[in-house]
């Protein structure tokens, strides 16, 4: 199929490459001329503006947006909405908040522009193994995108999960679960490292993937991470969050759903960013006040 692609970052650029490997006609745009040039090397048609992208596509157009959530998505959709024709289809493949996605779908529908959302998982490995994709929108739009989705995903790797917003909703919860899994592996390996035995964590990672109930792709990546030693030299224990974990916890609150593991995993990321815990200072001071417990000076 012919498809326009906006956003050629780490995932977007690889997705364009995979689409080209599948024989699709891709028209690609990014504000980075270097990123556009890389897409052209893969056989995509590179353009230098959204106007040029829309002009290069045959109607009805299919345009996939792969830009950061929030204002970048909104600005891109607003710009494209003024350029495309009724019946054209816009796809948000980023990690947008599903509430924003539902609102954007309604606004675009008033202008006759079709819209769907695709939550994409796979990271930098997607080019090689394919992307797991959770799609929200109308059935006819899924059919229009099916050739591209079939190429981007591994077998059985994409699913139409519901109406507009459902794709990003499922991806949000997916990422919340990921927070909990990462935290469990991190804590488990820290216990192993701090114990009385001199353990090869890379070898244990490999072992646990041989039929163990905790085997997973994340554990395979742990084996790779430990390849240069269990000290993980050069890596600071500072863990960012990109938003989906927060949104998952907020959804748990809004729906009165108990989610202690996912919530604590998010809070553990906040703790990882503290050079010094003020709350711990308060606790140490209070223990000294009521019990005379020793204080460790800075």
C-alpha positions as CSV (number, residue, x, y, z in Angstrom):
1,X,0.0,0.0,0.0
2,X,1.0,3.7,-0.2
3,X,1.4,5.3,3.2
4,X,2.7,8.6,4.5
5,X,4.9,8.6,7.6
6,X,5.5,11.5,9.9
7,X,8.3,11.1,12.5
8,X,11.5,9.2,11.8
9,X,13.0,8.8,15.2
10,X,14.3,5.5,16.6
11,X,11.0,3.6,16.2
12,X,9.6,5.6,13.3
13,X,12.7,5.3,11.2
14,X,12.8,1.5,11.7
15,X,9.1,1.2,11.0
16,X,9.7,2.9,7.6
17,X,12.6,0.5,6.9
18,X,10.4,-2.5,7.7
19,X,7.6,-1.1,5.5
20,X,10.0,-0.7,2.6
21,X,11.3,-4.2,3.1
22,X,7.7,-5.3,2.8
23,X,7.4,-3.6,-0.6
24,X,5.2,-0.6,0.5
25,X,5.4,2.8,-1.1
26,X,6.3,5.2,1.8
27,X,6.4,9.0,1.7
28,X,8.4,10.1,4.7
29,X,8.7,13.4,6.5
30,X,10.7,14.6,9.6
31,X,12.0,17.9,10.7
32,X,15.4,16.3,10.7
33,X,16.9,16.3,7.1
34,X,19.3,13.6,8.2
35,X,16.4,11.3,9.3
36,X,14.6,11.9,5.9
37,X,17.9,11.1,4.1
38,X,18.1,7.8,6.0
39,X,14.6,7.0,4.9
40,X,15.4,7.7,1.3
41,X,18.3,5.3,1.6
42,X,15.7,2.6,2.3
43,X,13.7,3.6,-0.8
44,X,11.2,5.9,0.8
45,X,10.2,9.1,-0.9
46,X,11.5,11.9,1.3
47,X,9.8,15.3,1.5
48,X,10.6,18.5,3.4
49,X,7.1,19.5,4.6
50,X,3.7,18.2,5.6
51,X,2.3,20.0,2.6
52,X,4.7,18.1,0.3
53,X,3.8,14.9,2.0
54,X,0.1,15.4,1.5
55,X,0.6,16.4,-2.2
56,X,2.7,13.3,-2.8
57,X,0.0,10.8,-1.7
58,X,-3.0,9.6,-3.7
59,X,-6.4,10.0,-2.2
60,X,-7.7,8.5,0.0
61,X,-4.5,9.1,1.9
62,X,-3.2,7.1,4.8
63,X,-0.8,9.0,7.0
64,X,0.9,7.4,10.1
65,X,2.2,9.8,12.8
66,X,5.0,8.6,15.0
67,X,5.9,11.7,17.1
68,X,6.1,12.3,20.9
69,X,2.8,12.4,22.8
70,X,1.2,15.7,23.9
71,X,1.8,18.9,21.9
72,X,3.8,17.3,19.1
73,X,0.9,15.0,18.3
74,X,-1.7,17.8,18.6
75,X,0.3,20.2,16.4
76,X,0.9,17.5,13.7
77,X,-2.8,16.5,13.6
78,X,-4.0,20.2,13.6
79,X,-1.6,20.9,10.6
80,X,-2.6,17.8,8.7
81,X,-6.3,18.3,9.3
82,X,-6.0,21.5,7.4
83,X,-4.3,19.8,4.5
84,X,-6.0,16.5,3.9
85,X,-9.4,15.8,2.4
86,X,-12.5,14.2,3.9
87,X,-12.1,10.5,3.9
88,X,-8.4,10.5,4.4
89,X,-7.1,8.5,7.4
90,X,-4.7,9.7,10.0
91,X,-3.1,7.2,12.4
92,X,-1.5,8.1,15.8
93,X,1.1,5.4,16.5
94,X,2.7,7.1,19.5
95,X,2.0,6.8,23.2
96,X,-0.8,9.3,23.5
97,X,-3.1,9.5,26.5
98,X,-6.3,7.6,25.4
99,X,-8.5,10.5,26.6
100,X,-6.7,12.8,24.2
101,X,-7.1,10.2,21.5
102,X,-10.8,10.0,22.0
103,X,-11.1,13.8,21.9
104,X,-9.0,14.1,18.8
105,X,-11.0,11.4,17.0
106,X,-14.3,13.2,17.7
107,X,-12.8,16.5,16.5
108,X,-11.4,15.0,13.3
109,X,-14.7,13.2,12.6
110,X,-16.5,16.6,12.6
111,X,-14.2,17.5,9.7
112,X,-14.8,14.2,7.9
113,X,-11.3,13.0,8.5
114,X,-10.9,9.4,9.6
115,X,-8.7,8.6,12.6
116,X,-7.4,5.6,14.4
117,X,-4.8,4.9,17.1
118,X,-2.2,2.2,17.3
119,X,-0.3,1.4,20.4
120,X,3.1,0.1,19.3
121,X,5.4,-2.1,21.4
122,X,8.8,-3.5,20.3
123,X,11.3,-0.7,20.8
124,X,14.5,-0.8,18.8
125,X,14.1,-4.6,18.3
126,X,10.9,-4.1,16.2
127,X,12.8,-3.8,12.9
128,X,14.2,-7.3,13.4
129,X,11.3,-9.2,15.1
130,X,8.3,-7.0,14.3
131,X,6.1,-4.8,16.4
132,X,3.2,-5.8,18.7
133,X,0.4,-3.4,17.8
134,X,-2.9,-2.6,19.5
135,X,-5.3,-0.8,17.2
136,X,-8.3,1.3,17.9
137,X,-10.8,2.6,15.3
138,X,-13.5,1.5,12.9
139,X,-13.3,-1.8,11.1
140,X,-13.0,-0.2,7.7
141,X,-10.0,1.7,8.8
142,X,-8.4,-1.5,10.1
143,X,-9.0,-3.0,6.7
144,X,-7.4,0.0,5.0
145,X,-4.3,-0.3,7.2
146,X,-4.1,-4.1,7.2
147,X,-1.4,-4.5,4.6
148,X,0.9,-2.2,6.6
149,X,0.0,-3.7,9.9
150,X,0.7,-7.2,8.5
151,X,4.1,-6.1,7.5
152,X,5.0,-4.3,10.7
153,X,3.9,-7.0,13.0
154,X,5.0,-10.6,13.5
155,X,2.4,-13.3,12.9
156,X,-0.6,-12.7,15.1
157,X,1.2,-9.5,16.2
158,X,-1.6,-7.0,15.8
159,X,-5.2,-6.8,17.0
160,X,-8.2,-4.5,16.5
161,X,-9.0,-4.1,20.2
162,X,-11.9,-1.6,20.0
163,X,-13.0,1.9,18.9
164,X,-10.8,5.0,18.8
165,X,-8.9,5.3,22.0
166,X,-8.9,1.6,22.8
167,X,-5.5,1.0,21.2
168,X,-3.8,3.6,23.3
169,X,-5.7,2.4,26.4
170,X,-4.5,-1.2,26.0
171,X,-0.9,0.0,25.3
172,X,-1.1,2.2,28.4
173,X,-1.9,-0.8,30.6
174,X,0.7,-2.9,28.8
175,X,3.3,-0.3,29.8
176,X,2.0,-0.3,33.4
177,X,2.5,-4.0,33.6
178,X,6.0,-3.6,32.1
179,X,6.8,-1.3,35.0
180,X,6.0,-4.0,37.5
181,X,7.9,-6.7,35.6
182,X,11.0,-4.5,35.4
183,X,10.8,-3.7,39.1
184,X,10.5,-7.4,40.0
185,X,13.6,-8.3,38.0
186,X,15.5,-5.4,39.3
187,X,14.8,-6.2,42.9
188,X,15.4,-9.9,42.5
189,X,18.8,-9.4,40.9
190,X,19.7,-7.0,43.6
191,X,19.0,-9.6,46.3
192,X,21.2,-12.1,44.4
193,X,24.0,-9.5,44.1
194,X,23.9,-8.6,47.8
195,X,23.7,-12.1,49.1
196,X,26.5,-14.3,50.5
197,X,27.3,-16.1,47.3
198,X,29.4,-14.8,44.4
199,X,26.9,-15.4,41.6
200,X,27.2,-15.0,37.9
201,X,24.0,-13.0,37.2
202,X,24.3,-13.3,33.4
203,X,24.5,-17.1,33.7
204,X,21.5,-17.1,36.0
205,X,19.6,-15.0,33.5
206,X,20.3,-17.6,30.8
207,X,19.5,-20.5,33.1
208,X,16.1,-19.0,34.1
209,X,15.1,-18.7,30.4
210,X,15.5,-22.5,30.0
211,X,12.0,-23.6,31.0
212,X,11.6,-21.5,34.2
213,X,8.3,-19.9,35.0
214,X,9.9,-16.5,35.1
215,X,11.5,-16.8,31.6
216,X,10.8,-13.9,29.3
217,X,12.3,-11.6,26.6
218,X,13.1,-9.1,29.4
219,X,15.2,-11.8,31.0
220,X,17.0,-12.4,27.7
221,X,17.8,-8.7,27.7
222,X,19.1,-9.0,31.3
223,X,21.5,-11.7,30.1
224,X,22.8,-9.2,27.5
225,X,23.0,-6.4,30.1
226,X,25.1,-8.6,32.4
227,X,27.5,-9.7,29.6
228,X,30.1,-7.2,30.8
229,X,29.7,-8.0,34.5
230,X,27.1,-7.8,37.2
231,X,28.3,-4.3,38.3
232,X,26.7,-2.7,35.3
233,X,29.5,-0.1,35.2
234,X,28.8,3.2,33.5
235,X,25.0,3.0,34.2
236,X,23.5,5.3,36.8
237,X,20.5,3.9,38.7
238,X,18.2,6.8,37.4
239,X,15.0,5.5,35.9
240,X,12.8,7.8,33.8
241,X,9.1,7.3,33.1
242,X,7.5,8.4,29.8
243,X,3.9,8.8,31.1
244,X,2.1,5.5,30.5
245,X,2.8,4.2,34.0
246,X,1.4,7.3,35.6
247,X,-1.7,7.1,33.4
248,X,-2.2,3.4,34.3
249,X,-2.1,4.2,38.0
250,X,-4.5,7.2,37.5
251,X,-6.9,4.8,35.6
252,X,-6.7,2.4,38.5
253,X,-7.6,5.2,40.9
254,X,-10.4,6.4,38.6
255,X,-11.9,2.9,38.4
256,X,-11.2,2.0,42.0
257,X,-9.1,-0.9,40.8
258,X,-6.4,-2.0,43.4
259,X,-3.0,-2.0,41.6
260,X,-0.4,-1.9,44.4
261,X,2.4,-3.5,42.4
262,X,2.1,-1.1,39.4
263,X,1.7,1.9,41.7
264,X,4.8,1.0,43.8
265,X,6.8,0.3,40.6
266,X,6.1,3.9,39.5
267,X,7.0,5.3,42.9
268,X,10.2,3.3,42.8
269,X,11.2,5.1,39.6
270,X,10.7,8.5,41.4
271,X,12.9,7.3,44.3
272,X,15.6,6.3,41.8
273,X,16.1,10.0,40.8
274,X,16.8,11.2,44.3
275,X,20.5,11.8,45.2
276,X,19.3,12.3,48.8
277,X,15.9,11.5,50.2
278,X,14.4,14.4,52.2
279,X,11.8,12.1,53.7
280,X,14.5,9.8,55.0
281,X,16.2,12.8,56.6
282,X,12.9,13.7,58.4
283,X,12.6,10.0,59.6
284,X,16.2,9.9,60.8
285,X,15.6,13.2,62.7
286,X,12.4,12.0,64.3
287,X,14.0,8.7,65.4
288,X,16.8,10.7,67.1
289,X,14.2,12.9,68.8
290,X,12.0,10.3,70.2
291,X,14.5,7.5,70.8
292,X,17.9,9.0,70.7
293,X,18.8,6.8,67.7
294,X,22.1,7.7,66.1
295,X,22.2,10.1,63.1
296,X,24.6,9.6,60.2
297,X,26.1,13.0,59.4
298,X,26.5,14.2,55.8
